[in-house]
Amino acid sequence: MNLTRLPLDLDIAAAIDELDAHPELWDLHPERAGSGSPHEGVSDIWLRYRPKAELTDALRYREPFIPRFYPEWHALPELRPIVFTLMAAFESVQLGGILITRIPPGGQVKPHNDRGSWHSEFFNSKIYVPLRANTLCTNWCQEEDGQYRGDTMAAGECWTFNNQVDHGVVNNGPEERITLIVCLRTER
């Protein structure tokens, strides 16, 4: 299945408290949420990705690079045990991008796929860890049979998803949805 809950629950309380103490970290890198983007209206915190100085035009997002930690990673040390637990659980051979997304009540990530991007294809395991969630926020993903499957995710759960197929999120709940996304290279 392209959207799968894992039998791993994480203690995210310290991480969400730390995140709440640093509202200034949101949207320092607003490129993903620009007008016309599937992520329009979504807020991000970039923790690890291609060095910012190398992102000089749209093509630079699609070519190979060595991910680096951004200063925001160092401001949120409570995320480290979560990320390294995921790396060990998946027997990861390399850590890719790390991102925190926030979808407001009534917001969405519009249908899209990430095919054609080196990062999304090379880092072949994508892990969602909801940090704040509600029962009216649905993540959905296209399955192999062409049908769409949607699930709600609870805070602290771990999910994998295939970002090479169409996927999106609709938050019909009264609270924001905040999710940590960790990209890993695995040899499984």
C-alpha positions, 0 to 999 in steps of 0.5 A: 500500500502507498500509505501505511501506518507503522507499528511504531508510536513516538513520544512527541510531547517535548518536540511539540512544546519546543516547536510551540516555543519557536514560532519565529521558525515558521515560513523562513523558507516560503518557496514551497507554498508560493502561488499556484503550488499544491502547498499554497497556504501551508507553512513550513520549517525546513530542517535539512535540505539542499544548502540554501545558497545552491537553490538559485533557480527552479532546476536546482531543486531537481538535481542531485545534492548532499543534504545539509542541516539548516539552523532551524534543526539546531533550534529544535534539538527535541526532534533528534531522538525522533529522527534517529529512532526512525533512521534505526527502525528503517535501517537507513543508509542516508538521511535526506530532507527533513521538513515540518508542515503546518496545515491550518483549519480548512486548509489543504495540500492539493493533489500532486506527486513528486515524480521527477525530483532527484531528492524524492526518488533517491530518498526512497522512504518518506516517513510522516510523524504527526506532531499535532493532529485532528480526526477531521484531517485526512491524508490520502494517496493513490493506490496501485489499483488506481483507487484513492485511500484516505486515513486520519493520523494521530499525533505520535504515529508513524506512517510511510507514504509513496510520494511518487503517486498522487497524494494530498491532505485535507484538514476539515478539522478545527485545529491545525495539523503539524507533521514532521516529514523525514526522508530516508534512503533505505536498501530494503 
